[in-house]
Amino acid sequence: MSGNSIDLDNMSLDQLNQLKSSEESRLQAISNHYATLRASASKFQQAKTALSQISPAHDGKDIMIPLTESLYVPGKIREPSKVMVELGTGFYAEKSTKDAHAFLDRKTKLVDVNSENVMEAITVTKRNVNSLDVAIQGKLIEIKARQEGMKVRASEQA
């Protein structure tokens, strides 16, 4: 259903159910990806907030440095005008606070654009699932009508 048009009327009930299951799995995966993107956007915003709180007056102050989300080590601020920025997959670079802000702004914009694209995919996939629900309901009504017709014919012949 994604990108190509499928004639749902010519599909069997089993095929429709299988396609619906596939689209629901796709929707779940895309929704998880969207949640990950939004969590990343939140972390970038927190980093920007923390970065904006660093001033020259913090020189020599004690801080806790995160090595992982749950492991911190003590440290001291030596040059408040320079920070280490994670570029991705464990690579770091020293940047000025101004450059770090610009980097975080670019990353935030990239995440926002990707979030919008993923949200569009979620909308399309939800529409696909709804179309499949309608087709399945129609197919069930058709099957029930056929069964009722067979009962009426059987009672007429008896």
C-alpha positions in Angstrom: 0.0 0.0 0.0 2.9 2.3 0.6 3.5 4.1 -2.7 1.7 1.7 -4.9 -2.1 1.4 -5.2 -3.5 -2.1 -4.4 -7.0 -3.2 -5.4 -8.4 -4.3 -2.1 -11.7 -5.4 -3.6 -10.0 -8.3 -5.4 -8.1 -9.6 -2.3 -9.3 -12.5 -0.1 -10.1 -11.9 3.6 -6.8 -13.7 4.5 -4.8 -11.5 2.2 -6.5 -8.4 3.6 -5.8 -9.5 7.2 -2.1 -10.3 6.3 -1.7 -6.9 4.7 -3.3 -5.2 7.6 -1.0 -7.0 10.0 2.0 -5.9 7.9 0.8 -2.2 7.9 0.2 -2.3 11.6 3.8 -3.6 12.2 5.1 -0.9 9.9 3.1 1.7 11.8 4.5 0.5 15.1 8.1 0.7 13.8 7.6 4.2 12.4 6.0 5.3 15.6 9.0 4.0 17.6 11.3 5.9 15.2 9.3 9.1 15.8 9.5 8.7 19.5 13.3 8.2 19.2 13.6 11.4 17.1 11.5 13.4 19.7 13.7 12.1 22.5 16.8 13.2 20.6 15.2 16.7 20.1 14.6 16.9 23.8 18.2 16.0 24.6 19.5 18.6 22.2 17.2 21.2 23.9 18.5 20.2 27.3 22.1 20.5 26.0 21.4 24.0 24.6 19.9 25.0 28.0 23.0 23.6 29.9 25.3 25.3 27.4 23.6 28.6 27.8 24.2 28.4 31.6 28.0 28.2 31.3 29.7 31.5 31.9 33.3 32.7 32.6 32.4 32.8 36.3 32.2 29.0 36.2 36.0 28.7 35.7 37.4 26.3 38.2 34.0 25.1 39.5 33.4 21.4 40.3 31.0 19.5 37.9 29.8 16.0 37.3 30.7 14.8 33.8 28.3 12.2 32.2 30.1 9.2 30.7 26.9 7.3 30.2 23.3 8.1 31.1 23.8 6.7 34.6 27.6 7.0 35.1 29.1 10.4 36.1 32.7 11.3 37.1 33.8 14.4 39.0 35.6 17.2 37.1 36.4 20.9 37.0 35.6 23.5 34.4 38.9 24.8 33.1 37.9 26.9 30.1 34.2 27.8 30.1 34.4 29.2 26.6 35.3 25.7 25.2 33.2 22.6 25.4 33.4 19.0 24.1 30.6 18.2 21.6 29.7 14.6 20.6 29.5 14.5 16.9 28.0 11.1 16.9 28.9 7.4 17.4 31.5 8.3 20.0 33.4 11.0 18.2 33.9 14.2 20.0 35.3 17.7 19.1 36.3 20.7 21.1 34.2 23.7 20.1 33.6 27.2 21.3 30.2 27.7 23.1 29.1 29.8 20.1 30.0 26.9 17.6 28.4 24.4 20.0 25.2 26.4 20.0 25.3 26.5 16.2 25.9 22.7 16.0 23.0 22.0 18.3 20.8 24.3 16.3 21.7 22.4 13.1 21.1 19.0 14.8 17.7 20.2 16.2 16.6 21.4 12.7 17.6 18.1 11.2 15.7 16.1 13.8 12.7 18.4 13.3 12.7 17.9 9.5 13.1 14.1 10.0 10.3 14.1 12.6 7.9 15.9 10.1 8.8 13.3 7.4 8.2 10.4 9.8 4.9 12.0 10.9 3.7 12.1 7.3 4.6 8.4 7.0 2.6 7.7 10.1 -0.4 9.5 8.7 -0.2 7.6 5.4 0.2 4.3 7.2 -2.8 5.0 9.5 -4.8 5.8 6.5 -3.8 2.5 4.9 -4.8 0.6 8.1 -8.2 2.4 8.1 -8.7 1.5 4.4 -7.9 -2.1 5.2 -10.4 -2.1 8.1 -13.1 -0.8 5.8 -12.2 -3.4 3.1 -12.2 -6.2 5.7 -15.6 -5.1 7.0 -16.9 -5.0 3.5 -15.5 -8.5 2.8 -17.2 -9.8 6.0 -20.5 -8.3 5.0 -20.2 -9.8 1.5 -19.4 -13.3 3.0 -22.3 -13.0 5.4 -24.7 -12.0 2.6 -23.5 -14.9 0.5 -24.1 -17.3 3.5 -27.6 -15.8 4.0 -28.4 -16.2 0.3 -27.3 -19.8 0.5 -29.5 -20.4 3.5 -32.5 -18.9 1.7 -31.9 -20.9 -1.5 -31.5 -24.1 0.6 -34.8 -23.4 2.5 -36.6 -22.7 -0.9 -35.4 -26.0 -2.4 -36.4 -28.0 0.7 
